[in-house]
Amino acid sequence: MAPSTHGSLLFLLLSCLMMPVAADNVFSNGLVYLPIYLGIASLANLLLAWRAWQTLRQGFPSECVGLLILMMTGVAWCVPCFVQCIGTAIQGAFWGGTVGCDVMGFYSALASYSSQMATLLMAFLTYRIALSKSVPKWQHVAWTGLGIFVLSGVVALLPLVGVGAYVKYDGFCYIDYRNATHDVLWLLVAAPCLGGALYCYAAAGRAPVVPTPIRAGLVGLWVVFLLGWVLGFPLIILGLSNSAFPPKLNLTSGVLGHLMNLVNPLLYGVFWYSAFVEARAPPPSKECEVVQIAESTV
């Protein structure tokens, strides 16, 4: 696919993404736009699944598992949210009531925590590849992914067992920014993941074998990661100080978080795959070339 095609696709998808920001409530005049965007984001994650399969076929099982883990963190958020938004659009009001809010809060928190940790995992794999070091065995990567989802699930369950509660903001449900426990847990996951990913991508970018265009792409990987979660920090400060949230700040934070559901498949399925998998794939053997020539002459 040509670079101009990638740019046009990205522009189209981001246009669909930003439409709900104009809504006062994502489930009022944003009823149509949000399900469309989430449907596109859900389909976009199929690219990561396809790239994972291609990565495995090229002999990189650890990188394959890393891509699958990242894909699952995106699917864990956009697919159930897509279903719930469809129900809300049909019903004309928030679908599920209090139980629906708890369900949305759970899968949103689960996906948030797991996505942050999965991105750190991908940054670590990138660091090992760029410095020509051996990557962890695929079994170790798989066990790490399982640990990511178990830990994320346990933390996301806390509001459902009495440790605070999920709260509705601008039509969607998420952690309670006025609850200190929620805030501390969010920071304990987000801050190390952002810092660790920055270190890994910076160290990878300084590797002599990494060309300048790839370094710029690594900067882009981290910037997108930062933009997805950066508004959580002011929201926590405002929540702990019991200050009023500016209009649409929570909505914008949610939209930026969902942005990665759409952009990550492009960044990791196109740029990362090309730079750190395809570029390392061994060339066809002479025997394969002879067989292909023979087959073409038959």
SULZI-V124200 format. One record per residue. PHI is phi in radians with two decimals (NA if undefined). NEAR is the number of other C-alpha atoms within 8 Angstrom. D_CENTER is the distance of its C-alpha to the mean C-alpha in Angstrom with 1 decimal. Layout:
{{PHI | NEAR | D_CENTER} {PHI | NEAR | D_CENTER}}
This chain:
{{NA | 4 | 22.5} {-1.25 | 5 | 23.9} {-0.99 | 6 | 22.2} {-1.12 | 6 | 23.7} {-1.16 | 8 | 22.1} {-1.02 | 9 | 18.6} {-1.12 | 8 | 19.4} {-1.14 | 8 | 20.9} {-1.11 | 8 | 18.0} {-1.11 | 9 | 15.6} {-1.08 | 8 | 18.2} {-1.09 | 8 | 18.7} {-1.18 | 11 | 15.2} {-1.20 | 9 | 14.9} {-1.11 | 8 | 18.3} {-1.09 | 10 | 17.4} {-1.14 | 12 | 14.5} {-1.40 | 9 | 17.0} {-0.98 | 11 | 19.8} {-1.12 | 11 | 19.1} {-1.11 | 11 | 19.4} {-1.32 | 7 | 23.1} {-1.47 | 10 | 23.6} {-1.20 | 9 | 25.3} {-2.54 | 9 | 23.5} {-1.11 | 15 | 20.6} {-1.92 | 13 | 22.9} {-1.89 | 9 | 26.0} {-1.36 | 9 | 26.2} {-1.69 | 13 | 22.4} {-0.98 | 12 | 23.1} {-1.37 | 8 | 22.9} {-1.20 | 11 | 20.1} {-1.13 | 14 | 17.3} {-1.06 | 11 | 17.9} {-1.09 | 9 | 18.1} {-1.06 | 11 | 14.8} {-1.15 | 12 | 13.0} {-1.12 | 11 | 15.1} {-1.12 | 10 | 14.2} {-1.11 | 11 | 10.4} {-1.10 | 14 | 11.3} {-1.18 | 8 | 13.6} {-1.06 | 12 | 11.3} {-1.21 | 14 | 9.4} {-1.12 | 10 | 13.0} {-1.08 | 11 | 13.0} {-1.14 | 14 | 10.9} {-1.12 | 11 | 13.4} {-1.14 | 8 | 16.2} {-1.15 | 12 | 15.3} {-1.08 | 13 | 15.2} {-1.12 | 9 | 18.6} {-1.11 | 8 | 19.9} {-1.10 | 15 | 18.9} {-1.10 | 11 | 20.8} {-1.12 | 7 | 23.7} {-1.53 | 8 | 24.0} {1.62 | 7 | 24.4} {-2.19 | 10 | 21.2} {-1.16 | 10 | 20.3} {-1.15 | 12 | 18.4} {-1.15 | 13 | 16.0} {-1.04 | 13 | 15.9} {-1.12 | 12 | 14.9} {-1.04 | 14 | 12.2} {-1.12 | 14 | 10.6} {-1.15 | 11 | 11.3} {-1.09 | 10 | 9.8} {-1.07 | 12 | 6.3} {-1.07 | 13 | 7.3} {-1.15 | 8 | 8.7} {-1.17 | 13 | 6.2} {-1.25 | 14 | 5.0} {-1.11 | 12 | 8.7} {-1.07 | 12 | 9.7} {-1.76 | 14 | 9.0} {-1.31 | 14 | 9.9} {-1.21 | 11 | 12.7} {-1.12 | 11 | 14.7} {-1.18 | 10 | 14.3} {-1.06 | 12 | 15.6} {-1.09 | 8 | 18.5} {-1.19 | 9 | 19.3} {-1.21 | 13 | 19.4} {-1.08 | 9 | 21.7} {-1.07 | 9 | 23.9} {-1.16 | 13 | 24.0} {-1.11 | 11 | 24.9} {-1.20 | 6 | 27.7} {-1.34 | 8 | 29.0} {1.46 | 8 | 28.9} {-2.67 | 7 | 27.7} {-0.97 | 10 | 25.0} {-1.50 | 10 | 24.8} {1.91 | 7 | 25.6} {1.06 | 7 | 27.2} {-1.12 | 6 | 26.8} {-1.12 | 7 | 25.5} {-1.08 | 10 | 22.9} {-1.17 | 14 | 21.8} {-1.14 | 12 | 21.5} {-1.11 | 8 | 19.5} {-1.11 | 13 | 17.0} {-1.06 | 14 | 17.0} {-1.14 | 12 | 16.5} {-1.25 | 12 | 13.5} {-1.21 | 12 | 11.8} {-1.18 | 12 | 12.7} {-0.98 | 15 | 11.9} {-1.20 | 13 | 8.2} {-1.08 | 10 | 8.2} {-1.12 | 12 | 10.1} {-1.19 | 12 | 8.7} {-1.14 | 11 | 5.1} {-1.09 | 12 | 7.4} {-1.26 | 11 | 9.8} {-1.18 | 14 | 8.0} {-1.15 | 12 | 7.1} {-1.08 | 12 | 10.8} {-1.07 | 9 | 11.9} {-1.13 | 11 | 10.9} {-1.12 | 11 | 12.6} {-1.15 | 11 | 15.5} {-1.08 | 10 | 15.9} {-1.08 | 12 | 16.0} {-1.04 | 12 | 18.6} {-1.15 | 12 | 20.7} {-1.17 | 11 | 20.7} {-1.11 | 13 | 21.7} {-1.58 | 8 | 24.4} {0.98 | 6 | 25.7} {-1.76 | 7 | 25.4} {-1.22 | 6 | 24.9} {-1.49 | 8 | 21.5} {-1.05 | 7 | 21.5} {-1.06 | 8 | 22.8} {-1.08 | 10 | 20.5} {-1.11 | 7 | 21.9} {-1.18 | 8 | 20.9} {-1.13 | 12 | 17.3} {-1.12 | 10 | 17.4} {-1.13 | 8 | 19.1} {-1.10 | 8 | 16.6} {-1.08 | 11 | 13.9} {-1.08 | 8 | 16.4} {-1.07 | 8 | 17.1} {-1.03 | 11 | 13.5} {-1.26 | 10 | 13.6} {-1.15 | 8 | 17.2} {-1.09 | 8 | 16.9} {-1.10 | 13 | 14.1} {-1.14 | 9 | 16.3} {-1.11 | 8 | 19.4} {-1.14 | 9 | 18.2} {-1.19 | 12 | 16.9} {-1.35 | 9 | 20.4} {-0.94 | 10 | 22.4} {-1.10 | 10 | 22.8} {-1.48 | 9 | 24.1} {-2.00 | 6 | 26.7} {1.81 | 7 | 28.1} {-1.57 | 8 | 26.1} {1.27 | 11 | 25.7} {-2.78 | 10 | 24.2} {-1.38 | 13 | 21.4} {-2.15 | 10 | 22.4} {-1.56 | 9 | 22.1} {-2.18 | 9 | 21.2} {0.84 | 10 | 21.9} {1.67 | 9 | 21.6} {-2.29 | 9 | 18.5} {-1.97 | 13 | 18.5} {-2.72 | 13 | 16.7} {-1.08 | 10 | 18.1} {-1.50 | 11 | 21.6} {-1.20 | 12 | 21.4} {-1.68 | 11 | 25.2} {-1.80 | 10 | 25.0} {-1.08 | 8 | 25.3} {-1.10 | 8 | 24.0} {-1.02 | 11 | 20.7} {-1.11 | 12 | 20.5} {-1.11 | 8 | 21.4} {-1.11 | 9 | 19.0} {-1.08 | 9 | 16.0} {-1.18 | 8 | 17.5} {-1.13 | 8 | 18.2} {-1.59 | 11 | 14.6} {-1.18 | 11 | 13.0} {-1.09 | 8 | 16.0} {-1.11 | 8 | 16.4} {-1.18 | 12 | 12.8} {-1.13 | 12 | 13.0} {-1.17 | 8 | 16.5} {-1.15 | 9 | 16.0} {-1.14 | 13 | 13.4} {-1.06 | 9 | 15.9} {-1.07 | 8 | 18.7} {-1.12 | 12 | 17.3} {-1.22 | 15 | 16.4} {-1.15 | 10 | 19.7} {-1.14 | 9 | 21.6} {-1.14 | 14 | 20.3} {-1.17 | 11 | 21.2} {-1.47 | 8 | 24.7} {-1.11 | 9 | 25.4} {-1.03 | 5 | 28.5} {-1.39 | 5 | 27.2} {-1.55 | 11 | 24.2} {-1.27 | 7 | 25.4} {-1.00 | 6 | 24.9} {-1.02 | 6 | 22.6} {-1.21 | 10 | 20.2} {-1.07 | 12 | 20.4} {-1.09 | 8 | 19.6} {-1.14 | 9 | 16.4} {-1.15 | 11 | 15.5} {-1.07 | 10 | 16.2} {-1.09 | 8 | 13.9} {-1.03 | 9 | 10.9} {-1.30 | 11 | 11.8} {-1.09 | 8 | 12.8} {-1.10 | 9 | 9.7} {-1.05 | 11 | 8.1} {-1.10 | 9 | 11.3} {-1.08 | 10 | 11.5} {-1.14 | 13 | 8.6} {-2.21 | 12 | 10.6} {-1.11 | 8 | 14.0} {-1.27 | 10 | 15.8} {-1.12 | 8 | 15.5} {-1.20 | 8 | 18.2} {-1.14 | 8 | 20.8} {-1.12 | 12 | 20.2} {-1.16 | 11 | 21.0} {-1.08 | 8 | 24.1} {-1.14 | 13 | 25.3} {-1.17 | 13 | 24.9} {-1.20 | 11 | 26.8} {-1.52 | 7 | 29.4} {1.02 | 7 | 29.8} {-1.60 | 7 | 29.5} {-1.27 | 6 | 28.7} {-1.40 | 9 | 25.3} {-1.02 | 5 | 25.6} {-0.98 | 5 | 25.3} {1.18 | 9 | 21.9} {-1.15 | 10 | 20.2} {-1.13 | 11 | 18.4} {-1.10 | 11 | 17.7} {-1.10 | 9 | 16.3} {-1.08 | 12 | 14.1} {-1.13 | 8 | 12.7} {-1.13 | 12 | 12.4} {-1.15 | 11 | 10.6} {-1.10 | 12 | 8.0} {-1.22 | 11 | 7.8} {-0.94 | 11 | 8.0} {-1.20 | 12 | 4.6} {-1.05 | 16 | 4.9} {-1.72 | 14 | 7.8} {-1.37 | 9 | 7.8} {-1.00 | 9 | 5.5} {-1.04 | 15 | 8.1} {-1.32 | 11 | 10.7} {-1.16 | 10 | 10.2} {-1.55 | 11 | 9.9} {-1.45 | 12 | 11.9} {-1.99 | 9 | 14.5} {-1.15 | 10 | 14.9} {-1.10 | 10 | 13.8} {-1.07 | 12 | 15.6} {-1.13 | 9 | 18.6} {-1.43 | 9 | 19.0} {-2.07 | 11 | 18.4} {-2.13 | 12 | 19.3} {-1.06 | 9 | 21.6} {-1.19 | 7 | 23.5} {-1.73 | 6 | 24.3} {-1.14 | 8 | 25.4} {-1.15 | 5 | 29.1} {-1.18 | 4 | 31.5} {-1.04 | 6 | 33.4} {-1.26 | 6 | 36.4} {-1.05 | 6 | 39.9} {-1.12 | 6 | 40.7} {-1.12 | 8 | 37.9} {-1.13 | 9 | 39.1} {-1.10 | 8 | 42.7} {-1.07 | 8 | 41.6} {-1.12 | 8 | 39.7} {-1.15 | 8 | 42.8} {-1.10 | 8 | 45.1} {-1.12 | 7 | 43.2} {-1.24 | 6 | 43.2} {-1.59 | 5 | 47.0} {-1.36 | 4 | 47.8}}
